[in-house]
Amino acid sequence: MALSVPLDVGAPVFLIGYAIFGLGTLIISVIMITLIESVVLYLFRWDHYRRSLWASFLMNAATSILGTIMVLAGLDEASLELFFFAFLLSVLVEAQILLMMKYRAVRQNWMIAFVANMVSYLFMALPSILKIFR
């Protein structure tokens, strides 16, 4: 005979478990995207790797804060339009951060912000892309 846990007793445990799992997944995703974008910066010879990693960290911290504000404002529905809007917003914010760190390389900063976001958004969309072609 199988035992079931009543929801009033088990729900808090499950909710805490889901919250910890979700937060852990978010942290791992941000770390991976930061590393991916730092490699893009380094490959484009933006600067040495430590500075590229620092710039990538700042870029992703800013866009993560902006993304959190968007979610809290109710802009969290899964739509292609919102995906492209978030991409453009990420490019704008991250290019500005790169410009603050290396203001003389305007064209290089915009190109790197675009390419870094292309790579990281493809990384984020990879599970959906694989599911479509499976």
Secondary structure, DSSP 8 states (H G I E B T S, - for coil): ------HHHHHHHHHHHHHHHHHHHHHHHHHHHHHHHHHHHHHTTSS-HHHHHHHHHHHHHHHHHHHHHHHHTT-----HHHHHHHHHHHHHHHHHHHHHHSTT-HHHHHHHHHHHHHHHHHHHHHHHHHHHT-
